[in-house]
C-alpha cells in the first residue's frame, strides 16, 4: 500500500484504501470495512485537497497528477500536534490566532478544506460548461482538477 496526499480533486472508484477512522466515518456509504483501518471501495470516494490516504492499486495517469506520493505515511489531522496543525492551517491560507485549541484548529482546517473543494468543484463546472470552446490550457486545467474522476 502506498500513501498519497491530495493536490487536486481526487476520486477513487475501486480498490482498497487505508483511512483514519475520521476519514472513514464521513464515507461509510461508499466503503466496506476490512479491519485495521482498511476499507474496500464500493462506491466512488472523493478526497479533499490536503488529505492523505493509502491506496493499494496502481494509479491511473490522470489520478496520479492529482496526488503526491508520500515517502512515509503522514499523520492524520487528528494525530497531528497543535504546532503541525497550525503549520498546515497556514499552508491552506488560514490566519488563525495562536491560542486556538487543537479542536478549534481541526474545525477551522476542515471548514477551509470544504471551501477549497467547493471552489474546485465550481471551477470544474465552469470549465465543463464551456464545452468545445475550451482552450488547451483550460483542457489541461480541467484534467488536473478532475484527477481520476
C-alpha positions in Angstrom: 0.0 0.0 0.0 1.3 3.4 -1.0 0.2 6.7 0.7 -0.8 9.8 -1.1 -1.6 13.4 -0.4 -4.3 15.0 -2.5 -3.2 18.0 -4.6 -6.3 18.5 -6.6 -9.8 16.9 -6.5 -9.4 13.1 -6.4 -11.9 10.3 -6.7 -11.3 6.6 -6.2 -13.8 4.1 -7.6 -12.1 0.8 -7.0 -9.5 -0.9 -4.7 -8.6 -0.8 -1.1 -8.0 2.3 1.0 -6.2 2.9 4.2 -8.1 5.7 6.1 -8.2 7.1 9.5 -11.4 6.4 11.5 -12.5 10.0 10.9 -12.0 9.8 7.1 -13.9 6.5 7.0 -16.8 7.9 9.2 -17.6 10.5 6.5 -17.6 7.9 3.7 -19.4 4.9 5.3 -21.8 4.8 2.3 -19.0 4.1 -0.1 -16.8 1.7 2.0 -16.8 -1.8 3.3 -14.7 -2.2 6.4 -11.9 -4.8 6.1 -10.3 -4.2 9.5 -7.2 -2.4 10.7 -8.3 0.9 9.1 -8.5 -0.7 5.6 -11.7 -0.3 3.5 -12.9 -1.8 0.2 -14.3 0.9 -2.1 -17.9 0.0 -3.1 -18.8 3.4 -4.5 -16.7 6.4 -5.6 -14.9 8.1 -2.8 -13.9 11.8 -3.1 -10.9 13.4 -1.3 -10.3 17.0 -0.4 -7.0 18.8 -1.1 -4.5 18.1 1.7 -6.0 14.7 2.7 -3.7 11.7 3.0 -4.7 8.2 2.4 -3.3 4.8 1.5 -4.2 3.1 -1.8 -3.4 -0.5 -2.9 -3.7 -0.2 -6.8 -1.6 1.3 -9.5 -2.7 4.9 -10.1 -4.2 5.9 -13.5 -2.1 8.7 -15.0 -4.8 11.3 -14.6 -5.3 10.4 -11.0 -1.5 10.5 -10.4 -1.5 14.1 -11.4 -3.8 14.9 -8.6 -1.8 13.1 -5.9 1.6 13.3 -4.4 3.1 10.0 -3.2 4.3 10.2 0.4 7.7 8.9 1.2 6.4 7.9 4.6 2.9 7.9 6.0 1.8 11.4 7.2 -0.2 11.6 10.4 -3.9 12.2 10.0 -5.2 15.6 11.0 -6.4 14.2 14.3 -3.0 12.7 15.0 -1.1 16.0 14.3 0.3 18.1 17.1 -1.1 21.6 17.6 2.1 23.0 16.0 1.7 20.8 13.0 -2.0 21.8 12.7 -1.0 25.5 12.9 1.6 25.0 10.1 -1.0 23.1 7.9 -3.6 25.8 8.5 -1.1 28.4 7.3 -0.4 26.3 4.2 -4.2 26.4 3.5 -4.1 30.2 3.7 -5.7 30.4 7.1 -4.6 33.1 9.5 -5.6 31.9 12.9 -5.0 33.1 16.5 -2.1 31.1 18.1 -4.1 30.5 21.2 -6.8 28.3 19.5 -7.4 24.9 20.9 -6.5 21.8 18.9 -10.2 21.1 18.4 -10.8 24.6 17.0 -7.8 24.3 14.7 -9.2 21.0 13.4 -12.6 22.6 12.8 -11.1 25.6 11.0 -9.0 23.4 8.8 -11.9 21.1 7.9 -14.1 24.2 7.0 -11.3 25.5 4.8 -10.9 22.2 3.1 -14.7 22.2 2.4 -14.3 25.7 1.0 -11.4 24.7 -1.3 -13.3 21.7 -2.5 -16.4 23.8 -3.3 -14.2 26.3 -5.2 -12.6 23.4 -7.1 -16.0 21.9 -7.9 -17.3 25.2 -9.1 -14.3 25.7 -11.4 -14.8 22.2 -12.9 -18.4 23.1 -13.6 -17.4 26.4 -15.2 -14.9 24.7 -17.4 -17.2 21.9 -18.4 -19.9 24.4 -19.3 -17.6 25.8 -21.9 -17.7 22.5 -23.8 -15.8 22.6 -27.1 -14.8 26.2 -26.5 -12.1 25.2 -24.0 -8.5 26.3 -24.8 -5.7 23.7 -24.5 -4.7 25.3 -21.2 -8.2 25.1 -19.9 -8.4 21.4 -21.0 -5.2 20.7 -19.1 -6.6 22.5 -16.0 -9.8 20.6 -16.2 -8.0 17.3 -16.5 -5.8 18.2 -13.5 -8.8 19.3 -11.4 -10.8 16.2 -12.1 -7.9 13.9 -11.4 -9.2 10.4 -12.0 -12.9 11.3 -11.9 
